[in-house]
């Protein structure tokens, strides 16, 4: 059922004159007649009683007129709301995230952003995830994808969008498939030099009474994957880092049920949470999750 057909029906229901309605709707009388006939077929009822002299609305036609009015008015309201959002939301928004997050969480979001708010210019900057909070605090980014931590700054707003588990990765040559098969005294460990992983991994080792034989402390989870793939040790990395790594085929991923997961979310200054562009970005993440 087309909106144009409903518009023609509504006009005819009020004019009760095929010639006048055809002229007003910029269609030929035969086109109008065919449109009304199709509506009657779809409804399974006669909407107009017509002869050479007059056109009258039937009881079914009167009920259908109520439906047509509601539908057309609802469409006008939706179109106005969408148009108003697109008109109001303009300007630029700077977003910071890790390279991995730009691959795993941004594509769907950006498609929606450009479709709904074409006047917003998004400026994307990528780098190490440990710098996300600093970039927001130093006003280098309006919003960032960040990992929540116990000492998360109170003046920043955090909205969780995903839970990212950490997994243990080992070189394929070791043929280890479960955490209880790991003999920690036999293996070197590639440790995270900073960021949320450093606290989480150190805490896990402490809880299990393991003193890891550290091969190296490295910056960036991607570097840990690369070093493990080269056979230099074993290590913990977030699942999404492994999923997006070119070296994932060279390692085995082992589930570790009792290690703390990453809480990934949007962070921005609390004082800015009522800004329209930030609200729009948050809504897009909510709708894409």
GICORRA-V272370 format. One record per backbone hydrogen bond with DSSP energy under -0.5 kcal/mol. CO is the residue of the C=O (numbers start at 1). NH is the residue of the N-H. If there is no record, write none. Layout:
[[CO	NH] [CO	NH]]
This chain:
[[2	6] [3	7] [4	8] [5	9] [6	10] [7	11] [8	12] [9	13] [10	14] [11	14] [11	15] [12	16] [17	21] [18	22] [19	23] [20	24] [21	25] [22	27] [23	26] [28	32] [29	33] [30	34] [31	35] [32	36] [33	37] [34	38] [35	39] [36	40] [37	41] [38	42] [39	43] [40	44] [40	45] [47	58] [48	50] [49	56] [54	51] [56	49] [58	62] [59	63] [60	64] [61	65] [62	66] [63	67] [64	68] [65	69] [66	70] [67	71] [68	72] [69	73] [70	74] [71	75] [72	76] [73	77] [74	78] [75	79] [76	80] [77	81] [78	82] [79	83] [80	84] [81	85] [82	86] [83	87] [84	88] [85	89] [88	90] [91	121] [93	123] [94	142] [94	143] [95	125] [96	145] [97	127] [98	102] [99	103] [100	103] [100	104] [101	105] [101	106] [105	109] [106	110] [107	111] [108	112] [109	113] [110	114] [111	115] [112	116] [113	117] [117	120] [119	91] [120	122] [121	93] [121	123] [122	124] [123	95] [125	97] [128	131] [129	132] [131	135] [132	136] [133	137] [134	138] [135	140] [135	141] [136	139] [143	96] [144	146] [144	267] [146	265] [149	152] [153	156] [155	270] [157	268] [158	160] [159	266] [162	264] [163	165] [164	262] [165	239] [166	256] [167	237] [168	254] [169	235] [170	252] [171	174] [172	175] [178	181] [179	182] [182	184] [183	186] [183	187] [184	187] [187	213] [188	234] [189	191] [189	215] [189	216] [191	218] [194	198] [195	198] [195	199] [196	200] [197	201] [198	202] [199	203] [200	204] [201	205] [202	206] [203	207] [204	208] [205	210] [206	209] [210	212] [212	214] [213	189] [216	191] [216	218] [218	193] [220	224] [221	225] [222	226] [223	227] [224	228] [225	229] [226	230] [227	232] [228	231] [234	190] [235	169] [237	167] [238	241] [238	242] [239	243] [240	244] [242	245] [245	248] [247	250] [248	251] [250	172] [252	170] [254	168] [256	259] [262	164] [262	264] [263	148] [264	161] [264	162] [265	146] [266	159] [267	144] [268	157] [269	272] [270	273] [272	275] [275	279] [276	280] [277	281] [278	282] [279	283] [280	284] [281	285] [282	286] [283	287] [284	288] [285	289] [286	289]]
